[in-house]
Amino acid sequence: MGPCVNSIHFYSMKASSIILFALFVLGVVAEPTVVPTMETSMEPTPEPYVQKFDIFGVIALVAFYLMVIGVGIWASKKQKADTAVELALAGRNFSGLMGIITMVATWVCGGYLYGTTQGIVTEGTGLAWTQAPWCYGVCFFIGGLLFCKKMREKEYITMFDPFGEKFKSWMVALLYIPACLGDIFWIAMALSTLGYCLSVLLGVSTVAAILLSAVCSCFLAFVGGMYSVAYTDVLQLVIMLICLFICIPFVATSPYVGDISKTKDIWLGSVAPGDWGSWIDYALLMCLGGIPWQVYFQRVLSSKTVKDSQVMSMWSGIGAMICAVPPALMGIYATTVDWSQFPEVQTLSGKESFALSYIIKYLTPTAVTYLGLGGIAAATLSTADGAYLASATVFTINVYKPLIRPKCSEKEVTVVARIMMIVICICGTILAIVSDSVYNLWVLTSDLIYVMLFPQLLLTVYWPNCMNTYGSLVGYIVGAILRFGGGESTFGIPQFIPYPAWFPFRTVAVIIGIILMLCVSLLFRHMIVTKGKKGWDFFGDYYKQLPVKTPDVSATPDSSATPADSSAAPAAPVPAPVPAPAPTTTTQAVKTDAAAQK
């Protein structure tokens, strides 16, 4: 298989080089970019301005991309990703430090940086409502405390392996839907953020910038899997931190910046008495809903030891909070600037989502602007490549193999995973180009992951014997209904459950989902196992859905006894219900295939 893999790498490298060059030309010849404004602005929409094309900035950006690609190619040659474990988890060779770096680099995307600045400069929100930095720090701590040890001890490959041990394959596929959509929308948000950033700072075509970033990030995941992603994450995180922290003193000493104490009401923000319910709801959404993401568990499960997985998770929370310091400080300084001095901007009202780009462009020297751009580009690439790999891994191991091709080889698994990376890249790229509500879509999927996946993960990891497909399906459906009952403007869905404005309906949906899943699962288990009601097991959770031979009445006179009938005579034992085999062997099958090929 070695020559085949080498040829794939060779031709993919050549193809990517050609595409990168073509996109560079596209960026050079592209028409000047018109920077969009936020449709939600309550102020009169200012006239769009034409940004001049910056050839030196484009050259610096392409040089940075080529450097990242070079590191990815070097990593792919150093360690071959020829098996599922090597492709997805880098052979479980990450130490604590490497895991911390790649986890932070993946989590801190362009949306994370821009969102932090946007929250601070938006009047009425400020630091009080900019919850992501500290909430994700808490999220990593909770994950390390509650989930890392249990998941790493069992040597799972993906976050969905516990589901595969308890639920039918089709139920695992249903659970994959919100996770996959979350990854695609996350990728689209990161790419669109970088595209608008480049349009403001360099004047390149937004489409060309998105395509260039998408090809580069997908190439890294495709060529070397987790090896390439991890090594480039190290480079990207270092560049991001250095570049963004360098911007801070230049912004702070800019002649346009005033006294931050005079604008503290803006950047501090406040929470109205009637908004505390929503504030708590969003905080729990990020603290708990940030756990059931494959990009997180892919790093956890790549660690060498259980202790390493816990250490890297907890320290990554601190790292994520540190990465929020530069955009937060720059946002605070931006609240003191009279933006009417810049005809192209006039005001930040209605354009808060572009605030970080404006700050870097107008409050720093040109050379520092390029550094800030490099930091944002690094954050975007490190997020996108990790998301491609994560979603493709889950699809291949937990959906394709058990549901579509149970007997597929290890080689086929890696090939399908790479194909899926390209598919996810295409979906995310198209969405980033054509959609003007990517952020809203990502927020919606984050809600769904919190409401529909977190309860499933919690119960399956801690109370696996109490869970089955019946409870999982009920919790899945009810969770979706309770979430969409609050309405969703992105899809034009009106509110059909009369939640009060202050009501934390997401968290209540999680609690109700947990209770329902436990009750329904235990009810079906009691009726099927204890009462012997085989007709209740229509999903085949406790009995194999296979043709059964006519029993020998003379050999098994007590054939009518229930599976849980402990009073049956020893001479005629009754077989216990047999768990459905398909979902339970996914991880083991991958390991067995790898061992057989070795």
Summary of the structure (lengths in Angstrom):
residues: 598
radius of gyration: 26.0
end to end distance: 11.8
largest distance: 97.3
contacts: 2190
relative contact order: 0.15
helix: 71%
strand: 1%
